[in-house]
Amino acid sequence: MNKCIIDSSIECDIQMISLDKDFVAGDVVIPMGTPVPVQFTDKTMSQGSIGTESLAAGLIKVLADGCYTDRRKQYKALLLAIQPDSAKELTLAGIAQSQKANHAFAQTLFKAVIALTGSADAYINLALAYAKEVAELQKAGKIEEAEKVDSRLLNTLHKGLEANPDNPALLAELGGFHLRQNDLDLSYEYFSRFMDKAPDGEQKKQVKTLMESMTPTLSKKKAIEEGYDQIMLGNEEKAISIMEDYLKSEPSSWEGWFIKGWALRCQEKYAEATESLLKSIQLDSKNPEVYNELSICTREGGDTQLAKEYLAIANELESGNVIYLTNLAFLHLADKEFDQAREYLDLARLADPEDPQVVSLMQQYTELTGEAVGPAISQVVYEDEDLDELKKTNPEVGSLEDIDVNSHFDHHHHEEECGCCDEEE
């Protein structure tokens, strides 16, 4: 028996051999000298000792991995010739391995089925195998790993749809995937396409019921987005009209009252705006943008102290937001409360030193106080476990009490006027 020619570039136990004679399997003939993948159990195996099982295992691995694309058609024909029912057998084996939580092996088997058939069912089976792994990772608290596998799942469904355009089963799976991701717009889109292509049956009835349950939420989202867009376009009156119609059916929507109040504030109807914004807070008191709008209204009404209090709440709810910090700095600067103004300006500079409002307010602060603006100071908090490492590089450090603060230097110069309290987004 002749020795095989082994290509050591192939990983694991799959090796490439060059046939020393024609390989005949049914109607398929592989000419002598053709490289074929074989699963070796022993590197000293000879060609005469290679059985169809070793060859089939090698072919499955290569087809699943997607390598040797120039020989893919040939390898597919060879596998089907030696194992005509390989697609069915691999599917059943993949399901069994997925149930045993042998995820990598199951996915390899389903990938091989995709290479053999390209069917929608093959892609769905691979996606379901990924979904099973995602659920296991999420249960174990491995969120980042779960997200990566989820991305493979979505990519598999999209590839399946490319290979099987408008396939109802794949469209239903994509609708379900985006529903689980709480992306109702995309979910509804895929379900709608499913309804156009799917035959009548129980699944179609279920999807229709599901879409009907999604409609109120989507209508609400559409109204809010339309109201927001109208304000961005400067059509405040249109935004108010949309929100008033919307609030007739959704009076408990904090977003609806907020959008209406924002539009009224843009029209300088501060009393009406305040009334609408307060209703928004009554419905949900944890949205900082509502407090920012209330601050603007109360400031325009002459109550700067209340304006500061509203902004302070916004800042507590979303610390580090440059808009809230610069608005607070502006109010304190206007009242000549320079220490407080400087405190908020420094915090704003740490959040975004290049923000034009920050730069402009710092210039105003210098003009009003005559105080040169130095670098923003950030405090570094050291834990006990950091002390030993600090002592290695700083022998003079004896205890945590000896450690003060570190400074960083940010210098940016812009010539822009401040209008921070009129900025919304």
ABEGO torsion letter per residue (X at the ends): XBBBBBBAABBEABBBBBBABBBBBEABBBBBGBBBBBBBABAABBAAABBAAAAAAAAAAAAAAGBGAAAAAAAAAAAAAABAAAAAAAAAAAAAAAAAGBAAAAAAAAAAAAAAAGBAAAAAAAAAAAAAAAAAAAAAGBAAAAAAAAAAAAAAAAAAAAABBGBAAAAAAAAAAAAAAGBAAAAAAAAAAAAAABBBEAAAAAAAAAAAAAAAAAAAAAAAAAAAAAAAAGBAAAAAAAAAAAAAABAABAAAAAAAAAAAAAAGBAAAAAAAAAAAAAABAABAAAAAAAAAAAAAAGBAAAAAAAAAAAAAABBGBAAAAAAAAAAAAAAGBAAAAAAAAAAAAAABAABAAAAAAAAAAAAAAGBBBBBBBBBBBBBAAAAAAAAAABAABABAAABBBBBBBBBBBBBBBBAAAABAX
